[in-house]
Amino acid sequence: MKTLPKAELFRKLPSVDDLTRQPRLANLVLQEGQAAVSDAARAVLANLRAEIDAGHLDAGAIDLALSDIEAAVERQLGQALRYSLRTVVNATGVILHTNLGRAPLPTATVDHIRETALTYSNLEFDLATGQRGKRDVHLDRLFRKVLEEEVRVGTGACPERSSAAFSTVVVNNNAAAVLLALNTLAEGGEVIVSRGELVEIGGSFRIPDVMSKSNAVLREVGTTNRTRVQDYQRAISDNTRLLLRVHRSNFQITGFTEQPELSQLVQLARERKIPLMEDLGSGAMFDLRSIGVGGEPTVLDSLRAGADVVSYSGDKLLGGPQAGILSGRADLIAKMRSNSLFRALRVDKLTYAALEATLMAYVKSDHDAIPAVRMMRLPKDQIAKRAETVAEALKSSTLLIELLDGESLIGGGAAPSAVLPTRLLAVSCKGLSADELAGRLLANGPPIVSRVEEGRVLLDLRTVFPEQDHTITQVLQQIQAQR
């Protein structure tokens, strides 16, 4: 082995300028720009210097590395210019997977975003008068339409209330919606909440903390597991501004429990002339009982029952983009709209476009156009047929594929105890542990996110788009060929 002093090895390395002038990289500069290619070249050269300094490269190794240096710069540039936010294949069976972006958007929604984003729009321009308009009108009319369809056939505690009495405002997420509502309706006053509803949502955001930021005063009633309407009655004082009911959408309390019916709180609120707000969180616009899931009221259930304001998310059961939505009495929503916080929390034209197109699917009763809703409604036998097709294509002595009955989850803090029956692909590979196989799937492009249970990789096609089935088959075939 030929040994050279480190100084000699360092001198073999080209400068960044000399390297980027090489024909292969010069063409790359024309495509991607001088700065990006130069940064990639510096990174490759810095790595070679570190290897030399650590004594890992001799004269032969450095010559070999230099013969491939332009390709190394190309690879480094490709990594540097790759988007951090990437498409993944969700094979976990969790439909509203918070870590994977929650609800995928409908195709029509993406089309509407594109046409709105690429040119100017009438976001705050009234085409009828040629004067400045309000951005709220684009969504309020559709929310009214959806409410009208449901209220027309619904019955509840307040049948005299029609959809004309309802209005809607949109901010950037449900925490912001709760903040805006509390600040508008209860700043400086008390908000009565059951101790059993003081929830913490993702990222350590807690209802008491949001309330504190709104400058409202929390008044806890009842106990963790049992609260009665009488507890609310005794707590009401001259300083009470709001009754708040928080739906337990991301946890359950079981056993010796009690919670007032919404109708009881509605009656109390009417008697004492205090607004009642329900924080639903998930915000379903279709009846989950149709897919066998109970205990998850729709927005319209709450409004029909008499809640004055309902807050919910756009990217959960609604199946749209991230947003916080407040629907309810028009006079209360108008107050929120005029609150200076609304301007700080309002959403942009892309969110309005995304919500408008998503709501249009509800207006048309085209629920299967909304991916998250379609996945919830997907029958087990259809999932099973797709799983059988994938398993048939992967028969080998290296891969062991089993079909198992299993359960999908709605996720996203919605219906925590609800499961949907599914058919799972249980995959194991000779020579690889389950964690190693899951890692190989994750290293794919696009990454395939699975789950590991009892020493096997489980793939649930409920949350895999049908056109992605082939991707899973191809990747597993590649892994099999490498064994």
Secondary structure as UniProt FT lines:
FT   HELIX           6..12
FT   HELIX           16..20
FT   HELIX           23..32
FT   HELIX           34..53
FT   TURN            54..55
FT   HELIX           59..67
FT   HELIX           69..81
FT   STRAND          89..90
FT   STRAND          94..96
FT   HELIX           98..100
FT   HELIX           107..117
FT   TURN            123..124
FT   STRAND          125..126
FT   TURN            127..130
FT   STRAND          131..132
FT   TURN            135..136
FT   HELIX           137..153
FT   TURN            159..160
FT   HELIX           163..165
FT   STRAND          166..171
FT   HELIX           174..186
FT   TURN            187..188
FT   STRAND          190..194
FT   HELIX           195..197
FT   STRAND          200..201
FT   HELIX           202..204
FT   STRAND          205..206
FT   HELIX           207..213
FT   TURN            214..215
FT   STRAND          217..221
FT   HELIX           229..235
FT   TURN            238..239
FT   STRAND          240..246
FT   HELIX           262..272
FT   STRAND          276..281
FT   HELIX           288..291
FT   HELIX           299..305
FT   STRAND          309..313
FT   TURN            317..318
FT   STRAND          324..329
FT   HELIX           330..338
FT   HELIX           340..345
FT   HELIX           349..363
FT   TURN            364..365
FT   HELIX           367..369
FT   HELIX           371..377
FT   HELIX           380..393
FT   STRAND          399..411
FT   TURN            412..413
FT   TURN            416..417
FT   STRAND          419..429
FT   TURN            430..431
FT   HELIX           434..442
FT   STRAND          448..449
FT   STRAND          451..453
FT   TURN            454..455
FT   STRAND          456..460
FT   HELIX           461..463
FT   HELIX           466..468
FT   HELIX           469..481
//
